[in-house]
Amino acid sequence: MLELAVLTVPDCPNEAVVRERLAQALTGHPDVSITHQVIDNEADAARLGMHGSPTLLINGVDVFTAPNTPASLSCRLYHDESGPTGGAPSVAALREALRYDAG
């Protein structure tokens, strides 16, 4: 079973985007648990592994960040092989991450 956690800052403008893209990417993944948590302080960001908002943890790991990236309450920008995708991973990047972790 995949456990996903979406971490956001209060009123994150990209929360709806990541939720929509996750819904699309999760087609065919019936065994998934999703939690959403609002983070409003640096200590919780560090403790939970938030590297900007929104952060998606797959089984506790942020697969979209480079190693040793510091915790952050900032807005986050995502990129894929074709360049910037905005404030959330692309559906294709999400599907790839879910496939890799499930496989």
N, C-alpha and C positions, 0 to 999 in steps of 0.2 A: 504494500500500500504506500502510495506517495503522500507525504505530508507537506503541504504548502502553507507558508505564512507570508502574508503581505503586510509589510511594515510601512507606515506613512506618518508624515507629520500632520498636525491638525490642519484641516482644510486643504489638503494636497490637491492641486489642480489636475494631477495626472492619475489620481486614484481610480476614477471612472474608466480611464483609458486602459489601465492595466487589468482591471476587472473584465472589461469587454474582450480584450485580447486573450486573457486567460480562458474565458468561456469558449472562445473559438478554438483555442489550442487544446482544450481538454476533451474535445469530441473524441470518443473512443477510449477514454481513460475513466472508466466508471469507479475505480477504486482509489479515489482521491479525497483527502480531507483538506479543507481550506480554512484558515483562520485569518482574521484581519485584526491588526493591532495599531493603535495610534500612539506614537512615541513623541513625547514633548520635552525630553531632557537628554543631555549628552551621556549621562551615566547609563540610562536605559538603552540608548543607541549603541553604546559600546558593549554592554552586556548581551544584547540580543543580536549583534552583528549587522546593524543598519549602516549602509554605506551611501546614504542619500535617499530621498523619497521620490518614488516608491522603491523599496527593496523587496525582492522576492526571494524567499528562502525555500529551497527544495530539500526536504529532509534535513533541515537545519543549516544548509550551505547556500551561500550566495554565489551561484555559478556565473554570474555576470560581472564580477569584480576581480581585479587583479590581486594577487597575494599581497599582504601587508598594507592594503588600503586602509586608512584610518576610518573609524566610525564618524558619521556625520549626520546632522539634521538638515542639511542643505537639499535643494532640489537636485535631482539626478537626471543626467542625459544618457541615453543608450545609443549604441552604434552596432551595426552589423557589417557584413562583408560589402554591402552596397553604400555604406556611409551612415549618417545620422538617422535614427528612427524616432527621435523625440523623447518624451518623458516616460516611455515604457518600452520594454523589449518588443520587437516585432512578433507577430504571430508565428512566423517561420522560426525565429530564434527561440521562442518559447517551446514550440513543438520539438525542436532539436534538443533542448535542455531536458525536457520531460522524457524524451525517447532515450537519451543517454543515461539518465538517472534510473529509469525503469528497467533498462536493459541489462 
